[in-house]
Amino acid sequence: MPELPEVEAARRAIEEHCIGKKIKKSIIADDPKVIDGISPSDFQASLDGKTIVAAHRKGKNMWLQLESPPFPSFQFGMAGAIYIKGVAVTKYKRSAVKDTDEWPSKYSKVFIELDDGLEFSFTDKRRFAKVRLLENPVSVPPLSELGPDALLELMQVDDLVESMSKKKIAIKALLLDQSYVSGIGNWIADEVLYQARIHPLRIAASLSKEEYESLHKCIKEVIQYAVEVDADCSRFPFEWLFHFRSLKKRWKLAQIVISFLIIGFFIPAKRNRARHMLMGRKLSSSLQVAGRQPLCQSYKS
């Protein structure tokens, strides 16, 4: 799922290339699962002829401010992505549409041509995104239900300590709660907990003051670095857990997976045991690596 850095990269690309330009033509997909609460023709009529004034983001949501309301709002879901023809925009790997594919993509939900000829599109291959046309996006769900943005509005460390010390749920679950802090998804939560050496199943209220401080620092550093490199994962530090999330990049672990799957297939009575052993090995490997890493690092050098 695209998280804060990927959506921020899309917002910045729109801001850099599209602000101040007029919408010459738009094409809205006839897909009521994604285009929420409005017909394609009404959506198109509300866009055509208007100038894009600004691009905004909160959490994993983005909206375009036009010269007058209503404004198109994009909830990226599992695989939403912004494409600007001729411009490289970082996208979540599951969102990828090849440059050689047709344009606009068959997965396009909102296609816009600007008065200078520039074209961009919001695509969604898996159809879990939501595109809405709203008078005031921040005043209605989902934006009105979001907690502070993890990049722009992260609470101060003392406030974080006071708040988390009252939470009786697992720390990773708390970080993933968009009503508590918005923009953090699975990979960011895993990364910051890994860097802070905090087990994801630890109860939030059980952390020490030093662990809260380390977590706060790691949230800031991981998100700021990912945003600075436009969410280009090839530029993430090699030591980040992100690079070890795929089994393809850990051949030894892949061999273990295959071995246990074979055991589970041929010996039904051992299937559950195989699963538990596999999950334990994966967690152990992650914790062992985490134990050898510094709490947080600055990767700007």
Buried (B, 14 or more C-beta within 10 A) or exposed (E): BBBBBBBBBBBBBBBEBBBEBBBBBBBBBEBEEBBBEBEBEEBBEBBBBBBBEBBBBBBBBBBBBBEEEBBBBBBBBBBBBBBBBEBEBBBBEEBEBEEEEEEBBEBBBBBBBBEEEBBBBBBBBBBBBBBBBBEEBEEEEBBEEBBBBBBEBBBEBEEBBEBBEEBEEBBBBBBBBBEBBBBBBEBBBBBBBBBBBBBBEBBBEBBEEEBBBBBBBBBBBBBBBBBEBBBBBEEBEEBBBBBBBEBEEBEEBEEBBEEBBEBBEEEEEBBEEBEEBBEEBBEEBBEEEBEEBEBBBEBEE
